[in-house]
């Protein structure tokens, strides 16, 4: 099945320039993925266990863009403590400049990679999401996570922890729409999360909205439909 997944991915990319064939390949790819999908947590646990990474948003130009925004904000507001929910494989974190950082993830394999990468960095520590024990920070981060939370109850629980554990700021890098793609991968679900925050997280104000500096079109490592949303506690 893993080999079949790779073959279909290759066909999908090769056919992308031919609209009809590309559409059929995309549907086949999505159907194969759907047949194997067993939930958000299971997907990411197995993805990292099999050697997968955090995706293109944590690499190359997009990683640099995100790091510039976050590092600049941390410096501007003299933030000392940061918690990230969904630290992934640690590649994005290589570009971070945080005085004190705690990263959470659902995947033991991802945390193991992070611990290896930052073994000599005493400013960074990591824990499984299930081992959360009331930790708080001035700033909490959610980077390319919200639209991967397929189950409504998982999404709501994640968002409440993200905001409740922040004493000053919350930064979310995500899509913000309920519109789904024509070929929808099973581990992706766009959400109009700002509406949810406005309804359920009283005492928070959206202070800044940062658009990516790249047009979202074409096949490029710079392309991402996600944007930064920065909230401040009143």
Backbone bond lengths (Angstrom), bond angles and torsions (degrees), N, CA, C in turn:
res aa  C-N    CA-C-N  psi(-1)  N-CA   C-N-CA  omega(-1)  CA-C   N-CA-C  phi
1 X - - - 1.457 - - 1.524 111.38 -
2 X 1.326 116.55 -39.32 1.458 119.86 179.28 1.527 110.60 -64.05
3 X 1.370 116.27 -38.96 1.466 120.29 178.53 1.522 109.99 -66.34
4 X 1.332 116.63 -40.17 1.459 120.96 178.54 1.521 110.71 -62.09
5 X 1.320 116.09 -40.88 1.458 121.26 177.51 1.525 110.42 -57.27
6 X 1.331 117.28 -43.55 1.460 121.41 -179.61 1.516 112.06 -66.86
7 X 1.342 116.30 -40.19 1.464 120.74 179.41 1.527 110.50 -63.22
8 X 1.333 115.95 -45.25 1.460 119.97 -178.85 1.519 111.12 -65.49
9 X 1.322 116.95 -38.53 1.462 120.31 177.70 1.524 110.41 -61.39
10 X 1.343 116.39 -40.26 1.458 119.86 178.07 1.513 111.92 -64.44
11 X 1.327 116.14 -43.04 1.465 120.47 178.18 1.520 110.47 -62.96
12 X 1.324 116.69 -41.07 1.467 121.38 -178.95 1.518 111.19 -59.95
13 X 1.334 116.45 -44.78 1.459 120.43 -179.27 1.522 111.33 -68.10
14 X 1.332 115.70 -41.49 1.469 119.60 -178.40 1.521 111.78 -66.56
15 X 1.331 115.91 -31.41 1.465 119.53 -176.27 1.512 113.81 -91.13
16 X 1.324 116.54 -1.29 1.464 120.10 -172.74 1.528 113.07 -59.56
17 X 1.336 116.83 -28.15 1.460 120.08 -177.29 1.529 112.80 -83.02
18 X 1.338 115.85 -6.76 1.465 119.89 178.65 1.520 106.73 -111.19
19 X 1.340 119.28 104.43 1.467 122.26 -169.66 1.515 115.31 -48.78
20 X 1.352 117.99 -51.15 1.463 119.84 -175.48 1.520 110.81 -67.78
21 X 1.343 116.02 -49.61 1.460 120.07 -179.84 1.519 110.53 -63.98
22 X 1.328 115.51 -41.06 1.456 119.31 -179.89 1.511 111.87 -61.49
23 X 1.332 116.83 -40.11 1.459 121.26 178.83 1.518 111.36 -64.16
24 X 1.342 116.65 -43.45 1.460 120.54 179.20 1.530 110.88 -64.40
25 X 1.336 116.14 -42.38 1.463 119.95 179.16 1.516 110.39 -63.28
26 X 1.340 115.83 -39.33 1.459 119.39 179.48 1.515 111.78 -63.44
27 X 1.337 116.31 -40.96 1.463 119.84 179.17 1.528 110.96 -66.84
28 X 1.324 116.99 -39.71 1.466 120.71 178.20 1.513 110.33 -63.00
29 X 1.322 116.65 -44.12 1.468 121.59 178.34 1.527 110.49 -59.98
30 X 1.329 116.49 -46.73 1.460 120.62 -179.22 1.527 111.20 -63.92
31 X 1.343 117.20 -39.04 1.457 120.03 -179.74 1.524 112.11 -66.16
32 X 1.351 116.51 -40.55 1.464 119.72 177.63 1.518 110.09 -62.98
33 X 1.347 116.23 -45.15 1.466 119.92 179.64 1.524 111.13 -62.58
34 X 1.338 116.69 -40.96 1.461 120.47 -178.62 1.516 111.53 -62.45
35 X 1.334 116.35 -36.70 1.459 119.83 -178.18 1.528 111.81 -67.02
36 X 1.335 116.95 -19.38 1.460 121.01 -177.59 1.524 112.20 -104.27
37 X 1.335 117.78 -8.61 1.463 121.35 -173.21 1.526 110.85 -76.47
38 X 1.341 115.45 128.04 1.463 120.79 -178.65 1.525 111.91 -125.79
39 X 1.330 117.30 21.01 1.453 120.96 179.13 1.516 112.13 120.43
40 X 1.337 115.99 160.25 1.462 121.84 -174.67 1.519 112.64 -59.35
41 X 1.313 116.94 -52.13 1.469 120.06 -176.71 1.522 110.87 -63.90
42 X 1.315 116.44 -44.74 1.460 120.27 -179.63 1.528 111.03 -60.11
43 X 1.324 116.45 -40.07 1.459 120.29 -179.00 1.528 111.05 -60.20
44 X 1.342 117.80 -49.07 1.459 120.59 -176.05 1.517 112.27 -74.80
45 X 1.310 117.82 -34.00 1.470 119.77 175.55 1.516 109.86 -60.29
46 X 1.330 116.58 -46.52 1.468 120.31 -178.48 1.524 112.15 -73.47
47 X 1.308 117.49 -34.22 1.469 120.31 178.96 1.529 111.20 -60.42
48 X 1.315 116.46 -48.06 1.471 119.77 179.61 1.529 111.23 -71.66
49 X 1.324 116.36 -36.28 1.468 119.52 -179.89 1.523 110.87 -62.25
50 X 1.325 117.20 -32.67 1.462 122.02 -179.50 1.528 112.63 -87.19
51 X 1.324 117.08 5.68 1.458 120.24 177.13 1.513 115.12 96.37
52 X 1.342 118.04 6.43 1.458 121.05 178.69 1.517 112.34 -71.16
53 X 1.329 116.22 166.17 1.460 119.87 -179.49 1.526 110.53 -114.34
54 X 1.342 115.74 -170.17 1.462 120.58 -175.80 1.520 113.53 -82.20
55 X 1.320 117.16 -3.58 1.453 120.32 178.49 1.516 112.58 100.44
56 X 1.334 117.63 169.48 1.464 122.32 -173.78 1.516 114.28 -63.27
57 X 1.338 117.53 -23.45 1.456 119.77 179.95 1.512 114.14 -66.25
58 X 1.325 117.49 -15.34 1.467 121.71 -179.64 1.521 112.19 -104.07
59 X 1.320 116.75 13.13 1.449 121.10 -177.10 1.537 110.49 -134.47
60 X 1.329 115.09 159.08 1.462 123.16 170.83 1.541 111.85 58.62
61 X 1.337 116.36 -138.14 1.461 121.61 -170.55 1.533 112.67 -63.89
62 X 1.322 117.07 -39.02 1.461 119.52 -179.31 1.524 111.34 -65.68
63 X 1.319 117.17 -38.89 1.465 120.32 177.77 1.523 110.81 -63.13
64 X 1.329 116.25 -41.04 1.470 120.47 178.90 1.526 110.41 -65.40
65 X 1.327 116.87 -43.89 1.463 120.81 178.11 1.526 111.28 -57.99
66 X 1.327 116.87 -48.41 1.459 120.26 -179.18 1.525 111.51 -63.60
67 X 1.321 116.38 -42.08 1.462 120.08 -179.93 1.522 110.65 -62.92
68 X 1.323 117.45 -41.31 1.471 120.34 179.76 1.528 111.17 -60.72
69 X 1.338 116.26 -43.47 1.466 120.29 -179.11 1.527 110.64 -65.93
70 X 1.322 116.98 -48.37 1.466 120.18 -175.54 1.524 111.36 -69.72
71 X 1.329 117.30 -47.05 1.466 120.12 -179.32 1.523 111.18 -60.96
72 X 1.328 116.62 -40.18 1.454 119.96 177.83 1.516 111.90 -64.02
73 X 1.331 116.80 -39.76 1.467 121.01 179.33 1.522 111.12 -67.74
74 X 1.332 117.06 -42.86 1.470 121.24 178.25 1.527 110.73 -59.61
75 X 1.320 115.96 -43.11 1.469 120.29 179.74 1.527 111.25 -68.63
76 X 1.325 116.65 -43.32 1.466 121.62 -177.70 1.523 111.83 -60.34
77 X 1.331 116.64 -39.00 1.474 120.45 -174.38 1.528 112.87 -104.77
78 X 1.316 116.30 12.71 1.473 122.08 175.19 1.532 111.45 51.86
79 X 1.310 115.34 47.28 1.467 121.50 -178.20 1.525 109.54 -80.67
80 X 1.321 115.62 134.20 1.457 120.76 -178.48 1.523 112.99 -103.71
81 X 1.329 117.08 -34.01 1.470 120.10 -174.17 1.520 111.07 -122.90
82 X 1.339 115.74 136.60 1.460 122.29 -178.15 1.526 109.26 -134.60
83 X 1.324 116.17 135.43 1.464 122.29 170.48 1.520 107.93 -119.53
84 X 1.331 116.00 133.91 1.459 120.78 175.01 1.517 109.53 -117.71
85 X 1.325 115.67 130.58 1.458 121.35 177.54 1.532 108.89 -102.87
86 X 1.349 114.52 100.65 1.449 121.46 -175.76 1.518 110.51 108.62
87 X 1.330 116.67 57.66 1.470 121.01 -175.06 1.520 112.42 -73.62
88 X 1.340 118.44 -20.01 1.451 121.10 175.62 1.511 113.88 64.65
89 X 1.339 115.75 -143.80 1.466 120.38 -172.43 1.528 113.98 -83.63
90 X 1.343 117.69 -2.07 1.459 120.94 175.62 1.511 115.17 90.31
91 X 1.333 118.61 -3.56 1.466 118.98 -177.46 1.528 111.94 -66.92
92 X 1.329 117.34 -42.46 1.462 120.57 176.32 1.523 110.90 -60.70
93 X 1.306 115.87 -38.21 1.468 121.32 -176.52 1.527 112.27 -66.61
94 X 1.316 118.21 -21.68 1.467 121.11 178.19 1.521 111.55 -59.41
95 X 1.331 116.85 -26.21 1.461 121.88 -177.15 1.519 112.54 -95.36
96 X 1.315 117.32 1.05 1.462 121.25 -173.65 1.523 112.26 -81.14
97 X 1.331 114.43 150.56 1.473 121.64 175.56 1.523 108.06 -130.50
98 X 1.341 115.55 74.91 1.456 121.85 -178.75 1.534 108.93 -114.23
99 X 1.318 118.43 133.98 1.475 119.38 178.50 1.526 113.19 -60.55
100 X 1.333 116.51 -41.66 1.477 120.66 -179.48 1.520 108.84 -144.09
101 X 1.334 116.50 127.99 1.463 120.95 -171.65 1.522 111.11 -134.83
102 X 1.352 115.35 138.34 1.456 122.55 172.98 1.521 107.88 -128.87
103 X 1.326 116.60 121.40 1.446 121.26 -178.86 1.517 112.34 -110.17
104 X 1.320 116.54 133.77 1.463 122.98 177.53 1.526 109.45 -113.25
105 X 1.332 115.97 147.07 1.454 120.84 173.72 1.526 108.77 -155.94
106 X 1.344 115.96 159.19 1.463 120.58 178.59 1.523 111.60 -82.95
107 X 1.340 117.34 -14.66 1.458 121.33 -171.99 1.529 112.88 -100.84
108 X 1.335 118.25 119.03 1.469 120.47 174.16 1.525 112.12 -60.99
109 X 1.331 116.97 -36.10 1.469 120.21 -179.41 1.525 110.96 -66.07
110 X 1.327 117.68 -40.64 1.461 121.19 178.19 1.524 110.75 -63.92
111 X 1.316 116.38 -43.27 1.472 119.82 179.52 1.515 111.00 -64.63
112 X 1.323 116.84 -37.36 1.459 120.35 177.90 1.526 110.86 -61.11
113 X 1.335 116.67 -41.11 1.465 120.11 177.16 1.529 110.64 -62.71
114 X 1.327 115.93 -45.77 1.467 119.89 -179.91 1.517 111.42 -60.89
115 X 1.318 116.61 -43.21 1.464 120.47 179.98 1.518 111.71 -63.69
116 X 1.330 116.81 -34.48 1.469 120.66 176.98 1.526 110.76 -70.08
117 X 1.324 116.43 -44.62 1.462 120.95 -177.42 1.522 111.47 -63.34
118 X 1.341 116.24 -41.30 1.460 120.61 -173.44 1.528 112.08 -110.26
119 X 1.324 115.51 30.99 1.462 120.34 -177.55 1.523 112.52 -59.34
120 X 1.325 117.42 -30.19 1.469 121.57 -177.68 1.526 112.99 -99.95
121 X 1.325 116.46 11.15 1.468 121.29 -178.27 1.522 109.30 -111.12
122 X 1.309 116.40 100.63 1.460 120.88 -177.32 1.515 114.68 -72.36
123 X 1.338 118.11 -7.73 1.463 120.65 -179.81 1.519 112.43 -83.90
124 X 1.339 116.78 -7.59 1.459 120.62 -175.81 1.526 111.00 -121.29
125 X 1.332 115.93 136.96 1.463 122.00 175.84 1.522 108.57 -139.03
126 X 1.349 115.97 163.57 1.460 120.81 -172.15 1.531 110.18 -142.13
127 X 1.347 114.83 145.85 1.458 120.48 179.08 1.533 109.30 -146.57
128 X 1.327 115.20 153.90 1.456 120.46 171.66 1.523 110.17 -70.25
129 X 1.314 116.51 147.60 1.464 120.78 179.00 1.530 111.43 -56.63
130 X 1.326 116.21 -37.55 1.456 119.61 -178.87 1.526 112.97 -69.34
131 X 1.343 116.78 -13.28 1.463 120.74 179.43 1.520 112.47 -98.80
132 X 1.326 117.05 11.46 1.461 120.10 177.16 1.529 109.55 -58.82
133 X 1.348 115.89 135.49 1.464 119.89 -173.99 1.527 111.14 -137.21
134 X 1.329 115.65 45.64 1.455 119.87 175.01 1.520 115.24 82.05
135 X 1.334 118.26 14.21 1.463 120.49 -179.68 1.538 110.62 -63.80
136 X 1.333 116.04 146.65 1.460 122.01 177.99 1.525 109.63 -132.54
137 X 1.332 115.62 163.23 1.463 121.40 177.61 1.520 108.57 -152.53
138 X 1.320 115.86 163.41 1.463 119.91 176.76 1.521 110.84 -65.70
139 X 1.322 116.28 -36.90 1.458 121.90 -178.87 1.522 109.55 -129.02
140 X 1.330 116.99 131.10 1.466 120.61 171.26 1.526 108.99 -113.92
141 X 1.343 115.37 146.36 1.455 122.33 -175.02 1.525 111.86 -121.20
142 X 1.322 114.74 143.24 1.464 122.58 170.33 1.517 106.91 -136.78
143 X 1.329 116.39 106.88 1.464 121.53 -174.75 1.525 110.52 -116.28
144 X 1.313 116.52 113.70 1.475 121.72 179.60 1.520 112.35 55.60
145 X 1.314 117.43 41.73 1.461 121.44 -179.71 1.528 111.88 -116.93
146 X 1.326 117.42 -43.96 1.470 121.38 -170.07 1.519 112.04 -53.13
147 X 1.332 118.37 -42.84 1.468 119.83 -176.46 1.526 112.55 -80.74
148 X 1.329 116.92 4.48 1.467 120.94 172.10 1.536 111.75 -104.55
149 X 1.315 117.86 2.65 1.468 121.57 179.26 1.528 107.95 -93.96
150 X 1.314 116.31 92.78 1.461 121.98 -170.32 1.527 112.07 -73.87
151 X 1.311 116.45 -43.17 1.462 120.92 -175.81 1.538 110.30 -79.38
152 X 1.333 116.56 134.51 1.460 120.67 -177.12 1.526 112.53 -60.50
153 X 1.323 116.56 -40.00 1.463 118.93 -178.50 1.522 111.45 -70.21
154 X 1.316 116.72 -33.93 1.472 120.57 176.61 1.525 109.65 -67.45
155 X 1.315 116.62 -43.92 1.462 121.22 177.15 1.524 111.44 -58.27
156 X 1.330 117.53 -49.06 1.466 121.29 -177.25 1.529 111.46 -63.53
157 X 1.325 117.03 -43.16 1.465 121.03 179.43 1.525 110.84 -63.25
158 X 1.321 115.86 -43.14 1.467 121.28 179.46 1.532 110.55 -61.49
159 X 1.323 116.96 -47.45 1.460 120.92 -177.09 1.527 111.96 -65.03
160 X 1.316 117.03 -39.25 1.461 119.47 179.09 1.532 110.81 -64.42
161 X 1.304 117.22 -41.88 1.468 119.84 178.36 1.524 110.48 -66.50
162 X 1.321 116.57 -40.95 1.455 121.34 179.99 1.528 110.79 -56.26
163 X 1.323 117.46 -44.89 1.462 121.21 -177.70 1.526 112.61 -83.72
164 X 1.311 117.50 -40.13 1.468 120.04 -176.61 1.526 112.48 -66.07
165 X 1.332 117.36 -26.18 1.463 120.22 -176.82 1.526 112.69 -92.86
166 X 1.325 117.51 2.52 1.466 121.49 178.93 1.524 110.24 -100.91
167 X 1.327 116.66 129.52 1.460 119.90 179.50 1.528 112.67 -90.18
168 X 1.366 117.33 -21.96 1.464 119.58 -177.90 1.527 113.54 -130.69
169 X 1.321 116.95 -52.25 1.465 120.09 -171.74 1.532 112.03 -136.02
170 X 1.337 114.88 152.40 1.459 123.29 170.35 1.524 107.49 -129.33
171 X 1.342 116.12 130.52 1.458 121.03 175.81 1.521 108.83 -117.16
172 X 1.323 115.66 124.32 1.463 121.94 178.64 1.519 108.72 -118.67
173 X 1.329 116.12 127.70 1.464 121.39 173.73 1.519 106.19 -112.58
174 X 1.335 115.98 108.42 1.460 119.91 -172.70 1.518 110.48 -164.87
175 X 1.313 115.36 168.75 1.454 120.38 165.07 1.523 107.70 -72.14
176 X 1.326 116.33 161.05 1.466 120.54 179.23 1.523 108.88 -142.01
177 X 1.306 115.21 68.64 1.460 121.88 -178.75 1.523 108.93 -156.38
178 X 1.304 115.86 152.02 1.462 121.07 174.07 1.520 111.86 -91.72
179 X 1.329 117.27 -2.98 1.462 120.93 -179.32 1.524 110.13 -75.05
180 X 1.316 116.09 128.24 1.452 121.64 -179.57 1.526 110.72 -98.79
181 X 1.327 116.11 159.03 1.449 120.96 -179.65 1.537 110.44 -74.47
182 X 1.341 115.91 157.61 1.465 120.31 179.40 1.525 110.67 -63.66
183 X 1.328 116.60 -42.46 1.463 121.54 173.70 1.521 106.62 -107.66
184 X 1.326 116.42 99.78 1.451 121.77 -170.69 1.526 111.27 -95.55
185 X 1.321 116.47 117.46 1.456 120.23 174.45 1.528 109.41 -71.88
186 X 1.315 117.92 145.35 1.467 120.35 -173.24 1.523 113.71 -66.41
187 X 1.340 118.38 -22.76 1.458 120.31 -178.52 1.529 112.29 -96.16
188 X 1.340 117.04 14.26 1.457 121.42 178.75 1.529 109.15 -126.42
189 X 1.343 115.26 129.48 1.463 120.75 175.08 1.528 107.99 -146.54
190 X 1.325 116.14 107.17 1.464 119.67 178.21 1.524 110.17 -66.17
191 X 1.334 114.80 145.10 1.460 120.32 179.59 1.529 109.90 -138.78
192 X 1.303 116.45 140.46 1.462 122.21 171.62 1.533 106.87 -81.83
193 X 1.339 114.83 72.42 1.460 119.20 -169.89 1.530 112.39 -70.36
194 X 1.344 118.47 -24.74 1.460 119.28 179.65 1.530 110.96 -63.79
195 X 1.327 117.09 -32.40 1.470 120.06 176.55 1.520 110.15 -66.84
196 X 1.346 116.16 -40.20 1.472 119.93 177.91 1.524 110.62 -63.37
197 X 1.315 116.98 -42.91 1.468 120.43 179.12 1.520 110.42 -61.58
198 X 1.331 117.16 -45.24 1.450 120.76 179.72 1.513 113.09 -60.44
199 X 1.337 116.45 -32.13 1.468 120.52 -178.31 1.520 113.02 -84.77
200 X 1.339 117.83 -34.94 1.463 120.63 -169.93 1.530 115.13 -111.42
201 X 1.313 118.74 -21.04 1.462 120.93 -176.13 1.524 110.35 -110.55
202 X 1.317 115.96 79.72 1.452 120.33 -179.86 1.530 110.44 -70.09
203 X 1.334 116.31 147.83 1.458 120.47 178.06 1.515 113.72 90.65
204 X 1.346 117.27 8.71 1.454 121.57 178.26 1.526 109.92 -120.05
205 X 1.327 115.92 140.98 1.458 121.91 -179.23 1.527 109.90 -124.69
206 X 1.329 116.75 134.10 1.457 120.74 175.55 1.519 108.00 -75.34
207 X 1.333 116.37 109.91 1.461 122.21 -174.56 1.522 113.39 -94.98
208 X 1.331 117.53 -26.62 1.452 118.86 -174.91 1.523 109.82 -152.30
209 X 1.329 114.80 141.34 1.463 121.80 177.52 1.520 106.63 -129.09
210 X 1.331 117.41 115.15 1.464 121.97 -174.35 1.518 109.50 -111.71
211 X 1.316 116.18 119.34 1.458 121.76 178.40 1.525 110.06 -86.45
212 X 1.325 117.82 147.29 1.468 119.69 175.91 1.518 110.23 -67.59
213 X 1.322 118.08 150.16 1.467 120.86 -176.86 1.516 113.85 -81.72
214 X 1.343 117.54 9.29 1.459 120.84 -176.57 1.522 109.90 -117.62
215 X 1.335 117.82 141.93 1.465 119.24 173.48 1.523 109.75 -69.13
216 X 1.311 116.91 139.09 1.469 120.20 -177.73 1.521 109.50 -88.75
217 X 1.324 115.11 77.96 1.459 119.72 177.55 1.528 108.74 -155.25
218 X 1.326 114.32 154.20 1.460 119.56 178.06 1.508 112.01 78.33
219 X 1.334 115.02 176.99 1.453 121.42 178.17 1.519 108.13 -101.14
220 X 1.308 116.33 102.17 1.460 121.92 -176.83 1.504 109.43 -147.25
221 X 1.321 117.27 148.33 1.459 120.66 177.45 1.524 110.95 -70.58
222 X 1.346 117.23 -7.90 1.458 120.59 177.69 1.526 111.95 -88.31
223 X 1.310 118.26 -16.17 1.459 121.72 -170.49 1.529 112.06 -78.24
224 X 1.326 115.41 131.17 1.463 121.00 172.70 1.516 108.56 -157.77
225 X 1.336 118.06 135.85 1.464 120.58 176.54 1.525 112.60 -82.61
226 X 1.333 117.64 -2.95 1.464 121.42 -177.54 1.524 111.51 -78.69
227 X 1.332 115.60 154.53 1.460 123.15 179.55 1.521 108.95 -139.48
228 X 1.328 116.71 162.88 1.465 121.50 177.66 1.522 110.34 -90.08
229 X 1.343 115.33 135.81 1.446 123.19 173.02 1.536 107.29 -127.66
230 X 1.319 116.60 120.02 1.464 120.84 -174.03 1.531 108.79 -115.19
231 X 1.332 115.42 118.56 1.458 121.97 -179.31 1.531 110.34 -105.80
232 X 1.342 114.17 148.14 1.460 120.67 176.21 1.527 109.64 -124.51
233 X 1.333 114.92 138.07 1.465 118.92 177.77 1.520 109.53 -73.96
234 X 1.319 116.50 133.20 1.461 120.84 -178.16 1.512 111.21 -68.88
